[in-house]
Amino acid sequence: MMKTRNPYHIFAFIFLGTVMLSAISSSTYCQATPPVDNWCSKPLRPGLEKLKEIKTSKPWFKVYDIGNDTYAIDEPYNWEETIAYLILGKDKALLFDTGMGLDTISIVVKELTKLPVVVLNSHTHPDHIGGNNEFSQVLAMNTSYTRINAANGYAHNNVKWEVSPASFCLTRLPHEDTAHYYIKPFKVSRFIKSGYIIKLGGRNLQVISTPGHTPDAICLYDKQAGYLWCGDSFYEGPILLSSDETDLKAYQKSINKMAQLAAKSTRVLPAHNLPIAKPALLIQAAKDFNQIVSGMKKGKTGENHTLVFDCNKFSYQIGESYLKQFDQIKRN
């Protein structure tokens, strides 16, 4: 996801949405400049202290038991504050996203479970596929966008700000090669489509296509547990819709679809900031976005040619060049 994620430091953020063509990848990655912050001394995000932490040998990650044999694997010392999820069944486990690739997430996974693990990504932005190459079994949505990112990864020039002094705590990863950090390509073991059911043994997860943020964005629904994983389509913080792959019409359909699922869910599990959100917040996000589309909700000018729509615990930050898509939505 490519957005400034920390509502507690919102005025320190400088959005410079940069689109760069990778030397080894034809995919583009629109990213905001990291906040000028001290990620070594900054306290953890409020709310994390309420969760049950599981200690592992990798202090770069914070692991939390969020119930129903599900673990949130957080990276709180990078400004992205990306969260992956390990979901256990009786026969195998699913790792939903693999994070930044700054440290070895597969070691953490092995310490949490002995079950065979399959990977699936909420979407293929670099902060969610960084550890994919560490796993042999990777499911992926059958889109050209996914295929490009899997085959090419993201070159250093496309992700170098993730390891700039302003964006993460180097003392927690003293051996990180920041000069050559990049996102490695990965092999897909099976391409899937919306509606695919992942059977873990006594636990089924439904894959649902929710494009808009990216063409391959998905949510994951566990009907029995009432858990809904929503990737970057919703979380508490600024939700950025201003990259090359932004599709506001698709996003509106997706957020409304997720709101219907949230109404039947006990927990919403986003990919950034805090691992647990109230379903009512996602439902509100759909209402707010519909009001933005209709013109009922007004925005304010933000950084880097964006319009910011404040929705209390979250906001929408939409590229001005994409606002014309609203006219197309209304005509249809």
PLY file of the C-alpha trace (Angstrom):
ply
format ascii 1.0
element vertex 332
property float x
property float y
property float z
element edge 331
property int vertex1
property int vertex2
end_header
0.00 0.00 0.00
1.43 3.27 -0.76
0.38 5.78 1.74
1.34 7.59 4.86
-0.14 5.43 7.55
0.22 7.17 10.88
-2.70 9.39 11.89
-0.90 10.26 15.12
1.80 12.11 13.19
-0.25 13.31 10.25
1.13 16.84 10.25
4.68 15.52 9.98
3.92 13.76 6.71
5.08 15.12 3.37
3.33 13.53 0.44
5.43 13.66 -2.70
3.81 10.70 -4.55
6.64 9.58 -6.79
6.10 7.26 -9.72
9.34 5.67 -10.91
9.98 3.14 -13.64
12.08 0.31 -12.31
15.21 -0.69 -14.19
14.17 -4.31 -13.89
10.42 -4.01 -13.61
7.77 -2.52 -15.81
5.47 -2.06 -12.81
5.15 1.34 -11.15
5.07 2.11 -7.47
3.64 5.42 -6.36
4.89 6.13 -2.85
4.74 8.98 -0.44
7.91 10.32 1.13
8.35 8.79 4.61
7.59 11.00 7.59
10.56 12.62 9.27
10.42 10.63 12.46
12.71 8.72 14.81
11.57 5.14 14.40
14.00 3.87 17.03
12.66 6.01 19.88
9.04 6.36 18.77
6.67 4.36 20.99
4.57 1.64 19.47
1.22 2.62 18.04
-1.41 3.02 20.78
-3.62 -0.03 20.89
-0.91 -2.63 20.30
-0.21 -2.82 24.03
-3.69 -4.29 24.54
-2.89 -7.33 22.41
-1.30 -10.60 23.53
2.27 -10.58 22.23
4.11 -13.75 21.22
7.89 -13.55 21.49
10.03 -14.83 18.60
13.73 -14.81 17.74
13.20 -11.90 15.32
12.72 -8.64 17.27
12.15 -6.71 14.04
8.66 -8.23 14.05
5.99 -7.95 16.71
3.69 -10.97 16.75
0.24 -10.85 18.31
-2.26 -13.63 18.98
-5.58 -12.26 17.72
-7.66 -15.36 18.40
-8.99 -18.29 16.37
-5.49 -19.64 15.66
-4.56 -16.42 13.90
-1.40 -14.34 14.38
-0.69 -10.79 13.27
2.96 -10.33 12.25
3.60 -6.60 12.52
6.58 -4.52 11.35
6.17 -1.46 13.59
9.68 -0.05 13.15
9.16 0.92 9.51
6.87 3.80 8.57
4.69 1.47 6.51
3.74 -0.46 9.68
2.80 -3.39 7.49
0.97 -6.36 9.01
1.00 -9.93 7.69
-1.26 -12.66 9.07
-0.61 -16.32 9.78
-3.87 -18.30 9.72
-3.78 -21.87 11.01
-5.93 -24.85 10.11
-5.56 -28.47 11.13
-3.64 -29.53 8.03
-1.86 -26.40 6.80
-1.50 -22.69 7.30
-1.93 -19.59 5.16
0.39 -16.60 5.35
-1.56 -13.59 4.12
1.13 -11.16 2.92
4.85 -11.39 3.67
5.77 -7.83 4.56
8.68 -5.61 3.64
11.37 -8.24 3.14
13.64 -6.36 5.55
14.02 -9.42 7.77
13.29 -13.12 7.34
9.60 -13.62 7.99
9.80 -17.36 7.22
11.82 -17.90 10.42
9.04 -16.30 12.46
6.45 -18.44 10.69
8.41 -21.63 11.44
8.53 -20.69 15.12
4.76 -20.20 15.19
3.73 -23.38 13.35
5.09 -26.67 12.05
2.31 -26.93 9.48
3.05 -26.58 5.76
2.51 -22.95 4.73
1.04 -21.45 1.59
1.31 -17.72 0.81
-1.32 -15.40 -0.62
-1.03 -11.62 -0.99
-3.69 -9.01 -0.38
-2.15 -7.32 -3.44
1.32 -7.13 -4.99
2.61 -3.76 -3.85
6.18 -4.16 -2.59
5.44 -3.77 1.12
3.27 -6.91 0.97
5.39 -9.32 -1.11
8.86 -8.73 0.38
9.16 -12.25 1.79
7.33 -14.20 -0.92
10.56 -15.60 -2.31
11.16 -17.39 1.01
8.25 -19.78 0.36
7.74 -22.52 -2.23
3.93 -22.45 -2.27
2.49 -19.11 -3.39
-1.06 -18.53 -4.60
-1.70 -15.43 -6.69
-4.55 -13.70 -8.44
-4.66 -14.33 -12.15
-4.06 -10.77 -13.37
-1.39 -9.28 -15.62
-0.53 -6.83 -12.82
0.23 -9.76 -10.50
2.27 -11.60 -13.11
4.44 -8.56 -13.80
5.20 -7.95 -10.13
5.86 -11.63 -9.44
8.26 -11.93 -12.37
10.13 -8.68 -11.78
9.83 -7.71 -8.13
10.75 -4.08 -7.47
14.20 -2.63 -8.10
16.13 -0.66 -5.50
15.28 2.70 -7.07
11.59 1.91 -6.68
11.77 1.12 -2.96
14.90 2.83 -1.66
12.95 5.32 0.49
11.75 2.38 2.58
15.28 2.12 3.99
16.09 5.81 4.22
17.03 7.14 7.70
13.63 8.81 7.99
11.63 5.68 7.29
12.84 2.91 9.60
14.98 2.01 12.61
18.32 0.77 11.28
19.64 -0.13 14.74
17.04 -2.90 14.87
18.46 -4.30 11.62
22.14 -3.31 11.83
23.20 -5.64 9.03
20.55 -4.50 6.53
22.14 -3.62 3.17
20.22 -0.42 2.60
22.22 0.43 -0.52
20.95 -2.65 -2.32
17.55 -3.29 -0.76
15.01 -4.45 -3.31
11.98 -6.73 -3.57
12.88 -10.08 -5.06
10.81 -11.79 -7.75
8.92 -14.89 -6.71
7.43 -17.98 -8.32
3.67 -18.54 -8.30
2.66 -22.15 -7.70
-0.97 -21.56 -8.66
-2.99 -18.68 -10.10
-6.50 -18.34 -8.69
-9.67 -16.31 -9.26
-12.27 -14.63 -7.08
-14.37 -17.16 -5.18
-11.50 -19.60 -4.68
-11.74 -21.46 -1.36
-8.53 -22.12 0.56
-9.02 -25.27 2.63
-6.70 -25.44 5.62
-8.32 -28.42 7.32
-11.36 -27.59 9.44
-11.09 -24.01 8.26
-12.06 -22.51 4.92
-11.07 -19.08 3.63
-12.86 -17.44 0.72
-10.87 -15.25 -1.65
-12.87 -12.28 -2.95
-11.61 -9.89 -5.62
-11.77 -6.25 -4.45
-9.90 -4.16 -7.06
-9.55 -0.41 -6.92
-6.45 0.10 -4.84
-4.74 -2.26 -7.27
-6.14 -4.53 -10.01
-5.27 -7.63 -7.97
-6.51 -6.47 -4.55
-8.50 -9.04 -2.59
-10.16 -9.54 0.75
-10.20 -12.82 2.62
-13.25 -14.04 4.51
-13.47 -16.67 7.23
-17.22 -17.14 7.68
-16.94 -19.48 10.65
-14.65 -17.20 12.67
-16.26 -14.02 11.37
-12.88 -12.63 10.33
-12.50 -10.34 7.31
-9.04 -9.44 6.03
-9.23 -6.28 3.92
-5.63 -5.58 2.83
-5.04 -1.94 1.91
-8.63 -1.24 0.94
-9.32 -0.11 4.48
-7.41 0.60 7.71
-7.30 3.28 10.36
-5.18 5.99 8.75
-4.94 7.87 5.47
-6.11 5.65 2.59
-4.32 6.77 -0.57
-5.98 6.38 -3.95
-3.56 8.17 -6.24
-1.31 5.71 -8.04
-1.17 4.55 -11.64
-3.36 1.57 -10.84
-6.09 3.52 -9.00
-9.60 2.74 -10.22
-12.19 4.65 -8.21
-15.18 2.98 -9.84
-13.80 -0.44 -8.99
-12.92 0.73 -5.49
-16.48 1.92 -4.84
-17.85 -1.49 -5.78
-15.22 -3.21 -3.68
-15.66 -1.15 -0.51
-19.43 -1.64 -0.71
-18.92 -5.38 -1.14
-16.59 -5.46 1.86
-19.07 -3.45 3.93
-21.67 -6.17 3.33
-19.19 -8.77 4.55
-18.21 -6.59 7.51
-21.85 -6.53 8.60
-21.56 -10.30 9.08
-18.10 -10.22 10.65
-16.80 -9.98 14.21
-13.42 -8.53 13.27
-11.90 -6.62 10.37
-8.17 -7.23 9.93
-6.33 -4.52 7.95
-2.82 -4.68 6.48
-1.42 -1.59 8.23
-1.18 0.14 11.60
-3.47 -1.88 13.90
-4.40 -5.52 13.25
-7.97 -5.30 14.52
-10.62 -2.80 13.46
-14.31 -2.70 14.30
-16.53 -3.84 11.40
-18.60 -0.67 11.88
-15.61 1.40 10.75
-15.38 -0.40 7.42
-19.12 -0.03 6.96
-18.71 3.69 7.64
-15.85 3.84 5.12
-18.22 2.62 2.40
-20.82 5.22 3.34
-18.22 7.98 3.36
-16.82 6.96 -0.01
-20.29 6.89 -1.54
-20.79 10.43 -0.25
-17.47 11.47 -1.78
-18.54 10.08 -5.15
-21.92 11.84 -4.99
-20.31 15.14 -4.03
-22.02 15.27 -0.63
-18.71 14.99 1.23
-16.14 17.70 0.46
-12.39 17.42 0.61
-9.51 19.75 1.34
-6.38 20.27 -0.72
-3.59 17.94 0.37
0.05 17.43 -0.58
1.18 16.28 -4.01
-2.02 17.22 -5.85
-4.38 15.21 -3.67
-7.75 15.98 -2.18
-8.16 14.82 1.42
-11.52 13.68 2.78
-11.39 13.46 6.57
-13.47 10.63 8.04
-12.34 10.83 11.68
-10.32 7.66 12.36
-9.37 7.35 8.70
-9.28 9.54 5.64
-9.35 9.20 1.89
-6.55 10.91 -0.03
-7.39 10.91 -3.70
-5.19 12.16 -6.51
-6.71 15.22 -8.20
-6.03 13.68 -11.59
-8.30 10.75 -10.65
-11.26 12.85 -9.55
-12.52 12.92 -13.13
-13.30 9.23 -12.66
-16.17 10.33 -10.43
-17.87 11.94 -13.43
-17.64 8.65 -15.30
-19.14 6.83 -12.31
-22.09 9.23 -12.16
-22.75 8.93 -15.91
-22.94 5.18 -15.55
0 1
1 2
2 3
3 4
4 5
5 6
6 7
7 8
8 9
9 10
10 11
11 12
12 13
13 14
14 15
15 16
16 17
17 18
18 19
19 20
20 21
21 22
22 23
23 24
24 25
25 26
26 27
27 28
28 29
29 30
30 31
31 32
32 33
33 34
34 35
35 36
36 37
37 38
38 39
39 40
40 41
41 42
42 43
43 44
44 45
45 46
46 47
47 48
48 49
49 50
50 51
51 52
52 53
53 54
54 55
55 56
56 57
57 58
58 59
59 60
60 61
61 62
62 63
63 64
64 65
65 66
66 67
67 68
68 69
69 70
70 71
71 72
72 73
73 74
74 75
75 76
76 77
77 78
78 79
79 80
80 81
81 82
82 83
83 84
84 85
85 86
86 87
87 88
88 89
89 90
90 91
91 92
92 93
93 94
94 95
95 96
96 97
97 98
98 99
99 100
100 101
101 102
102 103
103 104
104 105
105 106
106 107
107 108
108 109
109 110
110 111
111 112
112 113
113 114
114 115
115 116
116 117
117 118
118 119
119 120
120 121
121 122
122 123
123 124
124 125
125 126
126 127
127 128
128 129
129 130
130 131
131 132
132 133
133 134
134 135
135 136
136 137
137 138
138 139
139 140
140 141
141 142
142 143
143 144
144 145
145 146
146 147
147 148
148 149
149 150
150 151
151 152
152 153
153 154
154 155
155 156
156 157
157 158
158 159
159 160
160 161
161 162
162 163
163 164
164 165
165 166
166 167
167 168
168 169
169 170
170 171
171 172
172 173
173 174
174 175
175 176
176 177
177 178
178 179
179 180
180 181
181 182
182 183
183 184
184 185
185 186
186 187
187 188
188 189
189 190
190 191
191 192
192 193
193 194
194 195
195 196
196 197
197 198
198 199
199 200
200 201
201 202
202 203
203 204
204 205
205 206
206 207
207 208
208 209
209 210
210 211
211 212
212 213
213 214
214 215
215 216
216 217
217 218
218 219
219 220
220 221
221 222
222 223
223 224
224 225
225 226
226 227
227 228
228 229
229 230
230 231
231 232
232 233
233 234
234 235
235 236
236 237
237 238
238 239
239 240
240 241
241 242
242 243
243 244
244 245
245 246
246 247
247 248
248 249
249 250
250 251
251 252
252 253
253 254
254 255
255 256
256 257
257 258
258 259
259 260
260 261
261 262
262 263
263 264
264 265
265 266
266 267
267 268
268 269
269 270
270 271
271 272
272 273
273 274
274 275
275 276
276 277
277 278
278 279
279 280
280 281
281 282
282 283
283 284
284 285
285 286
286 287
287 288
288 289
289 290
290 291
291 292
292 293
293 294
294 295
295 296
296 297
297 298
298 299
299 300
300 301
301 302
302 303
303 304
304 305
305 306
306 307
307 308
308 309
309 310
310 311
311 312
312 313
313 314
314 315
315 316
316 317
317 318
318 319
319 320
320 321
321 322
322 323
323 324
324 325
325 326
326 327
327 328
328 329
329 330
330 331
